[in-house]
Amino acid sequence: MHRRHGLLILLTGLIVLASTCLVFAASQRSGLPFSVHVIEAHTAVIEPIPGISWPPALESA
């Protein structure tokens, strides 16, 4: 069985590049007035960014 090693290497490189771009984009600021820090798989902490006020609908009760 003949494998196309050039094509496999190209696809692997494309997958690595796409994954790197996704991780980079996810780690950048989103422009929202809060930041989210994942503690565990099902737990996250939402913290306001200092100096930016929360919208009225999101203020804590």
DRENMINU-846519 format. One record per residue (C-alpha): x, y, z; residue in three letters. Coordinates in steps of 0.2 Angstrom, whole numbers, plus 5000, padded with zeros to 4 digits. Each point is the difference from the previous one (the first is absolute). Layout:
XYZALA/...
END
This chain:
500050005000MET/500750174995HIS/499950145012ARG/500150184995ARG/501350065013HIS/500150174993GLY/498150035001LEU/500049925018LEU/501450125005ILE/499150154993LEU/498349955008LEU/500949985017THR/500950174998GLY/498350084996LEU/499249925016ILE/501450055011VAL/499950184993LEU/498150015002ALA/500149935018SER/501450135004THR/498950144993CYS/498549955010LEU/501049995016VAL/500750174997PHE/498350084996ALA/499249925015ALA/501450075011SER/499750184994GLN/498950135008ARG/498249994994SER/499550185003GLY/498749955013LEU/500050095017PRO/500549845009PHE/501349864999SER/499749825002VAL/501349885009HIS/499749814999VAL/500349925017ILE/499449824996GLU/499149924985ALA/498350065008HIS/500550155010THR/500550174994ALA/500250175008VAL/499350164992ILE/500950165006GLU/499750184994PRO/501450094992ILE/500550155011PRO/499450164994GLY/498649944989ILE/498250005007SER/498949864998TRP/498450024990PRO/498450015011PRO/499449834995ALA/501749925006LEU/500250085017GLU/500149885015SER/498450005011ALA/
END
